[in-house]
Amino acid sequence: MLTKEDEKYYERYFDLFVQPGWKQLLTDLTESLNSYRIEDIKDEASLNLVKGERAVLHRLINFETSMKETYDMILESERVETV
């Protein structure tokens, strides 16, 4: 069951996700993600760096979806428990 603190936690993120700045950040992150070129990877160290950077970018880009899915799963779980 979501506590009041949990509700506020998710509400703050949901408020953030509708802000123009959030959409702008996602656009910038997606452009950065798409700017990687295999030709620019010179060695294994560069490859590992790019893999790490891309993993972080993916996580940030998908953060909104992840938060919404987690919230929905919690609500669904609560709904099932009360039935």
DOMIKE-800121 format. One line per field, with one value per residue (C-alpha): chain; residue number from 1; x, y, z. Coordinates in Angstrom, 1 decimal. Example, Ala and Ser with C-alpha at 12.3 -4.5 7.8 and 13.67 -1.06 7.14 Angstrom:
2
unit: A,A
pos: 1,2
xx: 12.3,13.7
yy: -4.5,-1.1
zz: 7.8,7.1
# end
This chain:
83
unit: A,A,A,A,A,A,A,A,A,A,A,A,A,A,A,A,A,A,A,A,A,A,A,A,A,A,A,A,A,A,A,A,A,A,A,A,A,A,A,A,A,A,A,A,A,A,A,A,A,A,A,A,A,A,A,A,A,A,A,A,A,A,A,A,A,A,A,A,A,A,A,A,A,A,A,A,A,A,A,A,A,A,A
pos: 1,2,3,4,5,6,7,8,9,10,11,12,13,14,15,16,17,18,19,20,21,22,23,24,25,26,27,28,29,30,31,32,33,34,35,36,37,38,39,40,41,42,43,44,45,46,47,48,49,50,51,52,53,54,55,56,57,58,59,60,61,62,63,64,65,66,67,68,69,70,71,72,73,74,75,76,77,78,79,80,81,82,83
xx: 0.0,1.3,1.9,1.4,5.1,5.1,2.3,4.2,7.3,5.5,3.5,6.7,8.1,4.8,4.8,8.3,7.4,4.9,7.4,8.8,12.3,11.8,10.8,13.8,16.1,14.8,15.3,18.9,19.6,18.2,20.3,23.4,22.5,22.1,25.3,27.5,29.3,31.0,33.7,34.7,35.5,39.2,39.9,38.4,38.7,36.7,34.1,33.6,33.3,30.7,28.8,28.7,27.6,24.9,23.6,23.2,21.5,19.1,18.3,17.5,15.5,13.4,13.1,9.6,8.2,9.8,8.4,4.9,5.0,6.2,3.4,0.8,2.0,1.7,-1.8,-2.8,-1.3,-3.3,-6.4,-6.0,-5.4,-8.7,-10.7
yy: 0.0,3.4,5.7,9.5,9.8,7.3,9.3,12.5,10.8,9.7,13.0,15.0,12.9,13.1,16.9,16.9,14.7,17.3,20.2,21.5,21.2,17.5,17.1,19.2,17.1,13.9,15.4,16.4,12.9,11.1,13.3,12.4,8.7,8.8,10.7,7.7,6.3,3.0,4.5,6.7,3.7,3.2,0.5,-1.7,1.1,3.5,0.7,0.2,3.9,4.2,1.2,2.8,6.2,4.7,2.6,5.8,7.6,4.7,4.7,8.4,8.3,5.5,6.8,8.3,5.1,3.1,5.3,5.2,1.4,0.9,3.2,1.3,-2.0,-0.9,0.4,-2.8,-4.9,-2.9,-3.3,-7.1,-7.2,-5.4,-7.7
zz: 0.0,-0.9,2.0,1.8,1.4,-1.5,-3.2,-2.9,-4.2,-7.4,-7.7,-7.8,-10.6,-12.5,-12.1,-13.5,-16.5,-17.8,-17.7,-21.0,-19.5,-19.1,-22.7,-23.8,-21.7,-23.3,-26.7,-25.8,-24.3,-27.3,-29.7,-27.6,-27.7,-31.4,-32.0,-31.2,-34.2,-34.4,-36.5,-33.5,-31.2,-31.4,-28.9,-26.2,-23.6,-25.8,-26.4,-22.7,-22.2,-24.9,-23.5,-20.1,-21.4,-23.6,-20.6,-18.6,-21.4,-21.9,-18.3,-18.2,-21.4,-20.1,-16.5,-17.1,-18.5,-15.7,-13.0,-14.5,-15.0,-11.4,-10.1,-12.1,-10.9,-7.3,-7.9,-9.6,-6.8,-4.3,-6.3,-6.5,-2.7,-2.0,-4.2
# end
